[in-house]
Amino acid sequence: MTHAIASRPNTPHATLALQRPFQRLSALHPELTALRRELHAHPELGFEEHYTAERVAQALRLCGVDEVHTGIGKTGVVGVIRGNKTSSGKMLGLRADMDALPMQECNHFTWKSTKPGLMHGCGHDGHTTMLVGAARYLAETRAFDGTAVLIFQPGEEGYAGAQAMIDDGLFERFPVQAVYAMHNWPALPVGSFGLNPGPMMAAADRISIDITGHGGHGAHPYQTIDPVLVAGHIITAVQSIVSRNVKPVDSAVISLCALQAGDVNAMSVIPGSAKLVGTVRTFKPEVQALVERRLHELCAAIAQGFGASAVVTYERIYPATVNTMAEAQFAGDVAASLVGEDKVTRNLEPSMGAEDFSFMLRAKPGAYLRLGQGMANGDSGCHLHNATYDFNDQVLPLGAALHAGLVEQGMPL
C-alpha cells in the first residue's frame, strides 16, 4: 500500500517533492522495524527512559546530525540538523514521546516487553522510531533552508515531560517558530492522517473530594453523619453540572472514578470520612473554570445539607491540545501531498483524552496530527492502552516521511 502511494502517477508537484523522502525511508523499513521492536522490548516509565534516551542519542550520532543534546527535562534528547542553507533563519521543531505505561503486556511475539508490569501500550516506541527515521533522511539530504530541531520527549504519560523540557530551557536553547507532533491512531486506516484547526485533545484535570462526617454504629445511623450517604448524593448531583451548567454546544466530562470509605470487613461501622477521586475533561478555559467553580459550590452545599463538610481539590494537570490555524492547514497540506487529499481528514473529531504536547502548543504555534494505523474500516481491533496493543510497523516510513515533509516544505530551499 505505501509503495503505491510513492509511485502513484500524475501526482502534483508537492507530492513529487515528497517522493524522495518516502522512497528513501521505505528502503530503511527493515532497519526502522528492528529499532521499533527493540524499543518495544525495553519499555521505561516517564523520566526513567535511560536506555531509550541512550539508544536515541546513539542513533542520532550515527545518522550524522549536527548536534545531540541529552538530559533536557531529565531524560529528554534533542537532535539538531542544519539544512544545506540556513539563510532563512527558520527553525522548526518535531516532537516524539518516548515513555511506556505501567501495565502488563499480554502479547506473545518475540519483541514483547522484557520488563514485567511495563509495556509500550500507546505506540511511543513507534513515534520515537519515526522521528529517528526522519533524522536519518534529513541528515543525509539536508534539502531545506533552516534548522530542524528533533525533540525526543520523556514522561508524556502523566508526568508532564513536555513542561519539564520547557522549564529546562528547551525553547530558549532551540527557539523554533513552530512545533509539530504526531500520534498513531488505530481508529484511522493505514495510509491516512487526521487533524483539525483547533482542539485535538481535552484538558485533563484531577479532582479529589474529601468528605468529613461523624462515624458510628451501622445499627444506629441517627447518631452519625454518614459520609457514604453524602458521597452518593455528590456522585449523582455532580453529573448535573455538565447537563445544566455547560452549554450544549460546548464539551465537558466529569467522571468520579473511585470511592474510598470505611473497611469492607466492617459491615456495621459507618466511617467518619470518605474520599472521591475523578477527572474533568474540557476544551475551553472558560468551561474548565465553570466546572471547577460549580464543583466547589455543589459539593460544599450538599455536604452542609447533611451536616457534613466537603473539600474539593482541583488540580489542572494537562491543558487542552489546541492546534493553531495556519500550522494545522500547513500540516494537512503536507500530509495531503504525501497520501492525497482524500486520505486526510481535516475536521477530525477531538478526543476527550489528553496529551502533554499541549504545553508546547501553549508556548509555540504548531499542530498535532493523527497517523492512521488501523485496517481499511479504521478499526484495528487493538486499541491504545490495551494489554494486546502493538504499533503497526507498516506505517513507520509514512510517519517518518511526514516529519521530513514538514521540514522540507516548511523551510524550502
LINRAUR-V915618 format. One record per pair of residues at least 24 apart in sequence whose ideal C-beta (glycine too) atoms are under 7 Angstrom apart, sorted by sequence separation. I is the first residue (numbers start at 1). J is the second residue. If there is no record, write none. Layout:
i j
I J
I J
This chain:
i j
2 26
35 59
53 77
100 124
128 152
254 278
255 279
371 395
50 75
99 124
149 174
209 234
49 75
98 124
254 280
47 74
97 124
149 176
47 75
231 259
253 281
371 399
252 281
97 127
98 128
231 261
252 282
96 127
251 282
96 128
124 156
251 283
228 261
96 130
227 261
228 262
250 284
321 355
335 369
96 131
122 157
252 287
318 354
321 357
331 367
94 131
250 287
254 291
283 320
318 355
321 358
318 356
320 358
327 365
331 369
252 291
319 358
322 361
327 366
328 367
94 134
318 358
319 359
321 361
327 367
235 276
246 287
324 365
234 276
324 366
228 271
231 274
319 362
324 367
226 270
227 271
246 290
323 367
53 98
227 272
231 276
245 290
323 368
52 98
224 270
227 273
228 274
227 274
321 368
49 98
218 267
219 268
221 270
245 294
49 99
218 268
241 291
217 268
218 269
218 270
46 99
241 294
45 99
81 135
92 146
94 148
98 152
215 269
216 270
241 295
44 99
45 100
91 146
98 153
99 154
127 182
215 270
44 100
79 135
90 146
91 147
92 148
93 149
94 150
95 151
96 152
97 153
98 154
99 155
101 157
127 183
215 271
43 100
45 102
81 138
88 145
92 149
94 151
96 153
99 156
215 272
238 295
241 298
81 139
84 142
87 145
88 146
91 149
93 151
95 153
99 157
126 184
214 272
83 142
84 143
86 145
97 156
213 272
85 145
86 146
213 273
238 298
83 144
86 147
123 184
212 273
237 298
83 145
211 273
83 146
210 273
211 274
338 401
83 147
338 402
82 147
210 275
234 299
237 302
209 275
80 147
81 148
208 275
209 276
283 350
335 402
338 405
208 276
234 302
334 402
337 405
80 149
208 277
233 302
41 111
43 113
65 135
40 111
41 112
78 149
79 150
207 278
281 352
334 405
41 113
42 114
43 115
56 128
63 135
78 150
207 279
230 302
334 406
41 114
45 118
59 132
63 136
78 151
206 279
207 280
230 303
37 111
65 139
205 279
43 118
60 135
64 139
77 152
204 279
205 280
331 406
334 409
43 119
52 128
56 132
63 139
76 152
230 306
234 310
43 120
76 153
204 281
229 306
76 154
203 281
230 308
75 154
202 281
203 282
40 120
74 154
202 282
230 310
330 410
39 120
73 154
93 174
202 283
225 306
227 308
225 307
91 174
93 176
205 288
225 308
91 175
92 176
95 179
199 283
40 125
76 161
91 176
92 177
93 178
203 288
39 125
91 177
92 178
93 179
94 180
95 181
90 177
73 161
207 295
36 125
39 128
76 165
36 126
39 129
74 164
209 299
73 164
73 165
211 303
36 129
72 165
35 129
73 168
213 308
56 152
72 168
78 174
212 308
32 129
35 132
211 308
212 309
72 170
211 310
253 352
210 310
32 133
209 310
210 311
209 312
28 133
49 154
207 312
208 313
207 313
47 154
207 314
25 133
28 136
46 154
47 155
46 155
205 314
206 315
205 315
46 157
205 316
206 317
25 137
46 158
47 159
205 317
24 137
46 159
204 317
204 318
46 161
203 318
21 137
203 319
203 320
202 320
201 320
201 321
199 320
200 321
199 322
200 323
198 322
198 323
197 323
196 323
195 323
197 325
197 328
196 328
197 329
195 328
195 331
195 332
193 335
193 339
192 339
191 339
178 327
201 350
193 343
196 346
200 350
201 351
202 352
204 354
180 331
192 343
193 344
194 345
195 346
196 347
199 350
202 353
203 354
191 343
192 344
196 348
201 353
202 354
195 348
201 354
194 348
196 350
201 355
201 358
160 318
200 368
195 367
195 368
195 369
195 370
181 357
193 369
194 370
193 370
193 371
193 372
192 372
179 360
191 372
188 370
190 372
189 372
190 373
188 372
190 374
179 364
185 370
189 374
5 191
178 364
180 366
185 371
188 374
189 375
178 365
179 366
180 367
181 368
182 369
183 370
184 371
185 372
186 373
187 374
189 376
176 364
178 366
183 371
185 373
186 374
1 190
2 191
182 371
184 373
189 378
1 191
188 378
187 378
171 363
187 379
163 356
166 359
171 364
162 356
166 360
186 380
161 356
162 357
160 356
163 359
186 382
162 359
166 363
186 383
162 360
186 384
160 359
156 356
190 392
190 394
190 395
184 391
191 398
182 399
182 402
180 406
148 407
123 384
95 357
122 384
121 384
122 385
133 396
137 400
144 407
121 385
144 408
95 360
121 386
126 391
143 408
146 411
125 391
130 396
134 400
138 404
145 411
129 396
133 400
137 404
144 411
145 412
121 389
123 391
144 412
145 413
130 399
134 403
138 407
144 413
126 396
130 400
134 404
143 413
131 403
130 403
106 387
107 388
105 387
106 388
104 387
107 390
101 385
103 387
94 403
94 406
92 406
92 407
22 338
92 410
18 337
92 411
18 338
90 411
15 337
14 337
15 338
88 411
83 411
85 413
84 413
5 339
36 391
36 393
33 393
36 396
33 396
32 396
32 397
29 396
29 397
26 397
25 397
22 397
25 400
25 401
22 401
21 401
18 401
21 404
21 405
18 405
17 408
2 394
17 409
2 397
2 398
